[in-house]
Amino acid sequence: MVKSGVEWSKMDDYATRSMDADSPSERFYAGEFRHSIDDKNRITIPSRWRRDRPEEFILLPEATHQFLLVMSPKEFAKMSSAAETNQNVSARDRRVFLRQLHSRAQHAGADRQGRLVLPEDLCRKLGLKGEVALVGGQGRFEIWNLQRWKRAHEEETPTYQHVAGVIGL
């Protein structure tokens, strides 16, 4: 009986560590939120997603300029490393991709209140103004123009439903 309790205790410690908000490698963003970008191009990160201290992020426009990816520098480094070591892409294409990836990325910081300042040029390119959608995506989140998000969500629902059925969800 005691041994069983010890095992559950270890398991509980592991679960707590893996969802710990102070562990940047274990960040998990889930849900959809609607927030407004103010006249200074600031957006408030949802309270469930933020820490109570300033935080650094990398901002990266999605390749076809549909939305803005927001991730920790560590998550960005993982993405960069995965591209660097992918043998299914030629060495030349990897160099080009990595050059483009790093040149498009921008550093940004969120203050203690979770306000993130978005660069004017990115807001303009992506149509981010007024109310936007913040969409969770594991170790990163996305900021969408609200109308574009509504269209994408509607178009992607049949795929979601199909895959959910395949995996038994």
Rosetta constraint file for C-alpha pairs under 8 A:
AtomPair CA 1 CA 5 HARMONIC 6.49 0.50
AtomPair CA 2 CA 6 HARMONIC 6.29 0.50
AtomPair CA 3 CA 7 HARMONIC 6.34 0.50
AtomPair CA 4 CA 8 HARMONIC 6.35 0.50
AtomPair CA 5 CA 9 HARMONIC 6.05 0.50
AtomPair CA 6 CA 10 HARMONIC 6.24 0.50
AtomPair CA 7 CA 11 HARMONIC 6.18 0.50
AtomPair CA 8 CA 12 HARMONIC 5.96 0.50
AtomPair CA 9 CA 13 HARMONIC 6.19 0.50
AtomPair CA 10 CA 14 HARMONIC 6.25 0.50
AtomPair CA 11 CA 15 HARMONIC 6.21 0.50
AtomPair CA 12 CA 16 HARMONIC 6.12 0.50
AtomPair CA 13 CA 17 HARMONIC 6.13 0.50
AtomPair CA 14 CA 18 HARMONIC 6.11 0.50
AtomPair CA 15 CA 19 HARMONIC 6.38 0.50
AtomPair CA 16 CA 20 HARMONIC 5.90 0.50
AtomPair CA 17 CA 23 HARMONIC 7.71 0.50
AtomPair CA 18 CA 23 HARMONIC 7.65 0.50
AtomPair CA 18 CA 26 HARMONIC 5.85 0.50
AtomPair CA 19 CA 23 HARMONIC 7.78 0.50
AtomPair CA 19 CA 26 HARMONIC 6.44 0.50
AtomPair CA 19 CA 27 HARMONIC 7.13 0.50
AtomPair CA 19 CA 28 HARMONIC 7.55 0.50
AtomPair CA 20 CA 26 HARMONIC 7.26 0.50
AtomPair CA 20 CA 27 HARMONIC 7.81 0.50
AtomPair CA 21 CA 26 HARMONIC 7.77 0.50
AtomPair CA 21 CA 27 HARMONIC 6.62 0.50
AtomPair CA 21 CA 51 HARMONIC 6.93 0.50
AtomPair CA 22 CA 51 HARMONIC 7.59 0.50
AtomPair CA 23 CA 27 HARMONIC 6.69 0.50
AtomPair CA 24 CA 72 HARMONIC 7.26 0.50
AtomPair CA 24 CA 74 HARMONIC 7.44 0.50
AtomPair CA 25 CA 74 HARMONIC 6.84 0.50
AtomPair CA 25 CA 75 HARMONIC 7.19 0.50
AtomPair CA 25 CA 139 HARMONIC 7.87 0.50
AtomPair CA 26 CA 139 HARMONIC 7.20 0.50
AtomPair CA 27 CA 138 HARMONIC 7.23 0.50
AtomPair CA 27 CA 139 HARMONIC 5.26 0.50
AtomPair CA 27 CA 140 HARMONIC 7.78 0.50
AtomPair CA 28 CA 136 HARMONIC 7.88 0.50
AtomPair CA 28 CA 137 HARMONIC 7.40 0.50
AtomPair CA 28 CA 138 HARMONIC 4.62 0.50
AtomPair CA 28 CA 139 HARMONIC 4.97 0.50
AtomPair CA 28 CA 140 HARMONIC 7.24 0.50
AtomPair CA 29 CA 49 HARMONIC 6.29 0.50
AtomPair CA 29 CA 136 HARMONIC 4.53 0.50
AtomPair CA 29 CA 137 HARMONIC 5.63 0.50
AtomPair CA 29 CA 138 HARMONIC 5.10 0.50
AtomPair CA 29 CA 139 HARMONIC 6.18 0.50
AtomPair CA 29 CA 140 HARMONIC 6.31 0.50
AtomPair CA 29 CA 141 HARMONIC 6.26 0.50
AtomPair CA 30 CA 135 HARMONIC 7.30 0.50
AtomPair CA 30 CA 136 HARMONIC 4.27 0.50
AtomPair CA 30 CA 137 HARMONIC 6.24 0.50
AtomPair CA 30 CA 138 HARMONIC 6.66 0.50
AtomPair CA 31 CA 135 HARMONIC 6.09 0.50
AtomPair CA 31 CA 136 HARMONIC 5.18 0.50
AtomPair CA 32 CA 133 HARMONIC 6.76 0.50
AtomPair CA 32 CA 134 HARMONIC 5.63 0.50
AtomPair CA 32 CA 135 HARMONIC 4.58 0.50
AtomPair CA 32 CA 136 HARMONIC 6.23 0.50
AtomPair CA 33 CA 46 HARMONIC 7.18 0.50
AtomPair CA 33 CA 133 HARMONIC 5.69 0.50
AtomPair CA 33 CA 134 HARMONIC 5.06 0.50
AtomPair CA 33 CA 135 HARMONIC 6.57 0.50
AtomPair CA 34 CA 131 HARMONIC 6.51 0.50
AtomPair CA 34 CA 132 HARMONIC 5.67 0.50
AtomPair CA 34 CA 133 HARMONIC 4.71 0.50
AtomPair CA 34 CA 134 HARMONIC 6.19 0.50
AtomPair CA 35 CA 43 HARMONIC 6.93 0.50
AtomPair CA 35 CA 44 HARMONIC 6.97 0.50
AtomPair CA 35 CA 131 HARMONIC 5.52 0.50
AtomPair CA 35 CA 132 HARMONIC 5.68 0.50
AtomPair CA 35 CA 133 HARMONIC 6.59 0.50
AtomPair CA 35 CA 134 HARMONIC 7.35 0.50
AtomPair CA 36 CA 43 HARMONIC 6.28 0.50
AtomPair CA 36 CA 44 HARMONIC 7.86 0.50
AtomPair CA 36 CA 129 HARMONIC 7.55 0.50
AtomPair CA 36 CA 130 HARMONIC 4.99 0.50
AtomPair CA 36 CA 131 HARMONIC 4.06 0.50
AtomPair CA 36 CA 132 HARMONIC 5.91 0.50
AtomPair CA 37 CA 41 HARMONIC 5.51 0.50
AtomPair CA 37 CA 42 HARMONIC 5.37 0.50
AtomPair CA 37 CA 43 HARMONIC 4.77 0.50
AtomPair CA 37 CA 44 HARMONIC 7.89 0.50
AtomPair CA 37 CA 128 HARMONIC 7.68 0.50
AtomPair CA 37 CA 129 HARMONIC 5.93 0.50
AtomPair CA 37 CA 130 HARMONIC 5.08 0.50
AtomPair CA 37 CA 131 HARMONIC 6.33 0.50
AtomPair CA 37 CA 132 HARMONIC 7.25 0.50
AtomPair CA 38 CA 42 HARMONIC 5.43 0.50
AtomPair CA 38 CA 43 HARMONIC 6.68 0.50
AtomPair CA 38 CA 130 HARMONIC 6.86 0.50
AtomPair CA 40 CA 117 HARMONIC 7.51 0.50
AtomPair CA 41 CA 117 HARMONIC 5.65 0.50
AtomPair CA 41 CA 118 HARMONIC 5.38 0.50
AtomPair CA 41 CA 119 HARMONIC 7.09 0.50
AtomPair CA 41 CA 120 HARMONIC 6.89 0.50
AtomPair CA 41 CA 123 HARMONIC 7.78 0.50
AtomPair CA 42 CA 115 HARMONIC 5.96 0.50
AtomPair CA 42 CA 116 HARMONIC 5.33 0.50
AtomPair CA 42 CA 117 HARMONIC 4.31 0.50
AtomPair CA 42 CA 118 HARMONIC 6.03 0.50
AtomPair CA 43 CA 115 HARMONIC 5.44 0.50
AtomPair CA 43 CA 116 HARMONIC 5.32 0.50
AtomPair CA 43 CA 117 HARMONIC 6.53 0.50
AtomPair CA 43 CA 118 HARMONIC 7.49 0.50
AtomPair CA 44 CA 113 HARMONIC 7.54 0.50
AtomPair CA 44 CA 114 HARMONIC 5.40 0.50
AtomPair CA 44 CA 115 HARMONIC 4.32 0.50
AtomPair CA 44 CA 116 HARMONIC 6.18 0.50
AtomPair CA 45 CA 49 HARMONIC 6.61 0.50
AtomPair CA 45 CA 50 HARMONIC 6.34 0.50
AtomPair CA 45 CA 114 HARMONIC 5.24 0.50
AtomPair CA 45 CA 115 HARMONIC 6.18 0.50
AtomPair CA 45 CA 116 HARMONIC 6.99 0.50
AtomPair CA 46 CA 50 HARMONIC 6.55 0.50
AtomPair CA 46 CA 114 HARMONIC 7.64 0.50
AtomPair CA 47 CA 51 HARMONIC 7.88 0.50
AtomPair CA 47 CA 114 HARMONIC 7.54 0.50
AtomPair CA 50 CA 114 HARMONIC 6.13 0.50
AtomPair CA 51 CA 55 HARMONIC 7.47 0.50
AtomPair CA 51 CA 112 HARMONIC 7.54 0.50
AtomPair CA 51 CA 114 HARMONIC 7.40 0.50
AtomPair CA 52 CA 112 HARMONIC 5.48 0.50
AtomPair CA 52 CA 113 HARMONIC 7.12 0.50
AtomPair CA 52 CA 114 HARMONIC 7.67 0.50
AtomPair CA 53 CA 111 HARMONIC 6.71 0.50
AtomPair CA 53 CA 112 HARMONIC 4.50 0.50
AtomPair CA 53 CA 113 HARMONIC 7.78 0.50
AtomPair CA 54 CA 109 HARMONIC 6.91 0.50
AtomPair CA 54 CA 110 HARMONIC 5.41 0.50
AtomPair CA 54 CA 111 HARMONIC 4.38 0.50
AtomPair CA 54 CA 112 HARMONIC 4.84 0.50
AtomPair CA 54 CA 114 HARMONIC 7.39 0.50
AtomPair CA 55 CA 109 HARMONIC 5.58 0.50
AtomPair CA 55 CA 110 HARMONIC 5.13 0.50
AtomPair CA 55 CA 111 HARMONIC 6.67 0.50
AtomPair CA 55 CA 112 HARMONIC 7.93 0.50
AtomPair CA 56 CA 72 HARMONIC 6.45 0.50
AtomPair CA 56 CA 73 HARMONIC 7.17 0.50
AtomPair CA 56 CA 107 HARMONIC 7.28 0.50
AtomPair CA 56 CA 108 HARMONIC 5.99 0.50
AtomPair CA 56 CA 109 HARMONIC 4.47 0.50
AtomPair CA 56 CA 110 HARMONIC 6.41 0.50
AtomPair CA 57 CA 70 HARMONIC 6.41 0.50
AtomPair CA 57 CA 71 HARMONIC 5.39 0.50
AtomPair CA 57 CA 72 HARMONIC 4.61 0.50
AtomPair CA 57 CA 73 HARMONIC 5.95 0.50
AtomPair CA 57 CA 107 HARMONIC 5.96 0.50
AtomPair CA 57 CA 108 HARMONIC 5.20 0.50
AtomPair CA 57 CA 109 HARMONIC 5.78 0.50
AtomPair CA 57 CA 110 HARMONIC 7.62 0.50
AtomPair CA 58 CA 70 HARMONIC 5.82 0.50
AtomPair CA 58 CA 71 HARMONIC 5.33 0.50
AtomPair CA 58 CA 72 HARMONIC 5.85 0.50
AtomPair CA 58 CA 73 HARMONIC 5.77 0.50
AtomPair CA 58 CA 76 HARMONIC 6.93 0.50
AtomPair CA 58 CA 105 HARMONIC 6.36 0.50
AtomPair CA 58 CA 106 HARMONIC 5.59 0.50
AtomPair CA 58 CA 107 HARMONIC 4.76 0.50
AtomPair CA 58 CA 108 HARMONIC 6.03 0.50
AtomPair CA 59 CA 68 HARMONIC 6.72 0.50
AtomPair CA 59 CA 69 HARMONIC 5.73 0.50
AtomPair CA 59 CA 70 HARMONIC 4.83 0.50
AtomPair CA 59 CA 71 HARMONIC 6.74 0.50
AtomPair CA 59 CA 105 HARMONIC 5.60 0.50
AtomPair CA 59 CA 106 HARMONIC 5.12 0.50
AtomPair CA 59 CA 107 HARMONIC 6.24 0.50
AtomPair CA 59 CA 108 HARMONIC 6.77 0.50
AtomPair CA 60 CA 68 HARMONIC 5.78 0.50
AtomPair CA 60 CA 69 HARMONIC 5.01 0.50
AtomPair CA 60 CA 70 HARMONIC 6.56 0.50
AtomPair CA 60 CA 104 HARMONIC 6.23 0.50
AtomPair CA 60 CA 105 HARMONIC 4.69 0.50
AtomPair CA 60 CA 106 HARMONIC 6.58 0.50
AtomPair CA 61 CA 65 HARMONIC 5.74 0.50
AtomPair CA 61 CA 66 HARMONIC 7.68 0.50
AtomPair CA 61 CA 67 HARMONIC 6.11 0.50
AtomPair CA 61 CA 68 HARMONIC 4.45 0.50
AtomPair CA 61 CA 69 HARMONIC 5.87 0.50
AtomPair CA 61 CA 104 HARMONIC 7.15 0.50
AtomPair CA 61 CA 105 HARMONIC 7.51 0.50
AtomPair CA 61 CA 122 HARMONIC 7.36 0.50
AtomPair CA 61 CA 126 HARMONIC 7.82 0.50
AtomPair CA 62 CA 66 HARMONIC 6.06 0.50
AtomPair CA 62 CA 67 HARMONIC 5.57 0.50
AtomPair CA 62 CA 68 HARMONIC 5.78 0.50
AtomPair CA 62 CA 69 HARMONIC 6.33 0.50
AtomPair CA 65 CA 125 HARMONIC 7.23 0.50
AtomPair CA 65 CA 126 HARMONIC 5.90 0.50
AtomPair CA 66 CA 126 HARMONIC 6.45 0.50
AtomPair CA 66 CA 144 HARMONIC 7.19 0.50
AtomPair CA 66 CA 148 HARMONIC 7.52 0.50
AtomPair CA 67 CA 126 HARMONIC 6.24 0.50
AtomPair CA 67 CA 142 HARMONIC 6.37 0.50
AtomPair CA 67 CA 143 HARMONIC 5.70 0.50
AtomPair CA 67 CA 144 HARMONIC 4.80 0.50
AtomPair CA 67 CA 145 HARMONIC 7.09 0.50
AtomPair CA 68 CA 126 HARMONIC 7.40 0.50
AtomPair CA 68 CA 142 HARMONIC 5.42 0.50
AtomPair CA 68 CA 143 HARMONIC 5.06 0.50
AtomPair CA 68 CA 144 HARMONIC 6.60 0.50
AtomPair CA 69 CA 140 HARMONIC 6.92 0.50
AtomPair CA 69 CA 141 HARMONIC 5.96 0.50
AtomPair CA 69 CA 142 HARMONIC 4.66 0.50
AtomPair CA 69 CA 143 HARMONIC 6.63 0.50
AtomPair CA 70 CA 140 HARMONIC 5.68 0.50
AtomPair CA 70 CA 141 HARMONIC 5.33 0.50
AtomPair CA 70 CA 142 HARMONIC 5.98 0.50
AtomPair CA 70 CA 143 HARMONIC 7.62 0.50
AtomPair CA 71 CA 75 HARMONIC 5.98 0.50
AtomPair CA 71 CA 76 HARMONIC 6.46 0.50
AtomPair CA 71 CA 139 HARMONIC 6.86 0.50
AtomPair CA 71 CA 140 HARMONIC 4.61 0.50
AtomPair CA 71 CA 141 HARMONIC 6.67 0.50
AtomPair CA 72 CA 76 HARMONIC 6.32 0.50
AtomPair CA 72 CA 140 HARMONIC 7.41 0.50
AtomPair CA 73 CA 77 HARMONIC 6.12 0.50
AtomPair CA 74 CA 78 HARMONIC 6.32 0.50
AtomPair CA 75 CA 79 HARMONIC 6.35 0.50
AtomPair CA 75 CA 139 HARMONIC 6.76 0.50
AtomPair CA 75 CA 140 HARMONIC 7.55 0.50
AtomPair CA 76 CA 80 HARMONIC 6.15 0.50
AtomPair CA 77 CA 81 HARMONIC 6.00 0.50
AtomPair CA 78 CA 82 HARMONIC 6.12 0.50
AtomPair CA 79 CA 83 HARMONIC 6.41 0.50
AtomPair CA 80 CA 84 HARMONIC 6.15 0.50
AtomPair CA 80 CA 98 HARMONIC 6.97 0.50
AtomPair CA 80 CA 101 HARMONIC 7.95 0.50
AtomPair CA 81 CA 85 HARMONIC 6.21 0.50
AtomPair CA 82 CA 86 HARMONIC 6.07 0.50
AtomPair CA 83 CA 94 HARMONIC 6.67 0.50
AtomPair CA 83 CA 98 HARMONIC 7.37 0.50
AtomPair CA 84 CA 94 HARMONIC 6.29 0.50
AtomPair CA 84 CA 98 HARMONIC 7.43 0.50
AtomPair CA 89 CA 93 HARMONIC 6.27 0.50
AtomPair CA 89 CA 94 HARMONIC 6.23 0.50
AtomPair CA 90 CA 94 HARMONIC 6.15 0.50
AtomPair CA 91 CA 95 HARMONIC 6.28 0.50
AtomPair CA 92 CA 96 HARMONIC 6.29 0.50
AtomPair CA 93 CA 97 HARMONIC 5.92 0.50
AtomPair CA 94 CA 98 HARMONIC 5.96 0.50
AtomPair CA 95 CA 99 HARMONIC 6.07 0.50
AtomPair CA 96 CA 100 HARMONIC 6.17 0.50
AtomPair CA 97 CA 101 HARMONIC 5.89 0.50
AtomPair CA 98 CA 102 HARMONIC 6.04 0.50
AtomPair CA 99 CA 103 HARMONIC 6.06 0.50
AtomPair CA 100 CA 104 HARMONIC 6.06 0.50
AtomPair CA 101 CA 105 HARMONIC 6.32 0.50
AtomPair CA 108 CA 116 HARMONIC 7.07 0.50
AtomPair CA 108 CA 117 HARMONIC 6.84 0.50
AtomPair CA 108 CA 118 HARMONIC 7.46 0.50
AtomPair CA 109 CA 116 HARMONIC 5.98 0.50
AtomPair CA 109 CA 117 HARMONIC 7.12 0.50
AtomPair CA 110 CA 114 HARMONIC 5.22 0.50
AtomPair CA 110 CA 115 HARMONIC 5.05 0.50
AtomPair CA 110 CA 116 HARMONIC 4.37 0.50
AtomPair CA 110 CA 117 HARMONIC 7.15 0.50
AtomPair CA 111 CA 115 HARMONIC 5.51 0.50
AtomPair CA 111 CA 116 HARMONIC 6.92 0.50
AtomPair CA 118 CA 122 HARMONIC 7.12 0.50
AtomPair CA 118 CA 123 HARMONIC 6.79 0.50
AtomPair CA 119 CA 123 HARMONIC 6.41 0.50
AtomPair CA 120 CA 124 HARMONIC 6.18 0.50
AtomPair CA 121 CA 125 HARMONIC 6.13 0.50
AtomPair CA 122 CA 126 HARMONIC 5.98 0.50
AtomPair CA 122 CA 128 HARMONIC 7.89 0.50
AtomPair CA 123 CA 127 HARMONIC 5.67 0.50
AtomPair CA 123 CA 128 HARMONIC 4.61 0.50
AtomPair CA 123 CA 129 HARMONIC 6.82 0.50
AtomPair CA 124 CA 128 HARMONIC 6.49 0.50
AtomPair CA 126 CA 144 HARMONIC 7.87 0.50
AtomPair CA 126 CA 145 HARMONIC 7.08 0.50
AtomPair CA 127 CA 145 HARMONIC 5.85 0.50
AtomPair CA 128 CA 132 HARMONIC 6.73 0.50
AtomPair CA 128 CA 144 HARMONIC 6.90 0.50
AtomPair CA 128 CA 145 HARMONIC 5.13 0.50
AtomPair CA 129 CA 145 HARMONIC 7.25 0.50
AtomPair CA 131 CA 145 HARMONIC 7.68 0.50
AtomPair CA 131 CA 146 HARMONIC 6.52 0.50
AtomPair CA 132 CA 143 HARMONIC 6.73 0.50
AtomPair CA 132 CA 144 HARMONIC 5.70 0.50
AtomPair CA 132 CA 145 HARMONIC 5.14 0.50
AtomPair CA 132 CA 146 HARMONIC 4.66 0.50
AtomPair CA 133 CA 142 HARMONIC 7.95 0.50
AtomPair CA 133 CA 143 HARMONIC 5.72 0.50
AtomPair CA 133 CA 144 HARMONIC 5.10 0.50
AtomPair CA 133 CA 145 HARMONIC 6.54 0.50
AtomPair CA 133 CA 146 HARMONIC 5.40 0.50
AtomPair CA 133 CA 149 HARMONIC 6.85 0.50
AtomPair CA 134 CA 141 HARMONIC 6.83 0.50
AtomPair CA 134 CA 142 HARMONIC 5.60 0.50
AtomPair CA 134 CA 143 HARMONIC 4.66 0.50
AtomPair CA 134 CA 144 HARMONIC 6.44 0.50
AtomPair CA 135 CA 141 HARMONIC 5.61 0.50
AtomPair CA 135 CA 142 HARMONIC 5.08 0.50
AtomPair CA 135 CA 143 HARMONIC 6.46 0.50
AtomPair CA 135 CA 144 HARMONIC 7.72 0.50
AtomPair CA 136 CA 140 HARMONIC 6.75 0.50
AtomPair CA 136 CA 141 HARMONIC 4.58 0.50
AtomPair CA 136 CA 142 HARMONIC 6.51 0.50
AtomPair CA 137 CA 141 HARMONIC 5.04 0.50
AtomPair CA 137 CA 142 HARMONIC 7.21 0.50
AtomPair CA 144 CA 148 HARMONIC 6.78 0.50
AtomPair CA 144 CA 149 HARMONIC 5.70 0.50
AtomPair CA 145 CA 149 HARMONIC 6.10 0.50
AtomPair CA 146 CA 150 HARMONIC 6.24 0.50
AtomPair CA 147 CA 151 HARMONIC 6.37 0.50
AtomPair CA 148 CA 152 HARMONIC 6.17 0.50
AtomPair CA 149 CA 153 HARMONIC 5.87 0.50
AtomPair CA 150 CA 154 HARMONIC 6.17 0.50
AtomPair CA 151 CA 155 HARMONIC 6.11 0.50
AtomPair CA 152 CA 156 HARMONIC 5.91 0.50
AtomPair CA 153 CA 157 HARMONIC 6.06 0.50
AtomPair CA 156 CA 160 HARMONIC 6.32 0.50
AtomPair CA 157 CA 161 HARMONIC 6.10 0.50
AtomPair CA 158 CA 162 HARMONIC 6.09 0.50
AtomPair CA 159 CA 163 HARMONIC 6.18 0.50
AtomPair CA 160 CA 164 HARMONIC 5.98 0.50
AtomPair CA 161 CA 165 HARMONIC 6.22 0.50
AtomPair CA 162 CA 166 HARMONIC 6.32 0.50
AtomPair CA 163 CA 167 HARMONIC 6.19 0.50
AtomPair CA 164 CA 168 HARMONIC 5.96 0.50
AtomPair CA 164 CA 169 HARMONIC 4.84 0.50
AtomPair CA 165 CA 169 HARMONIC 5.94 0.50
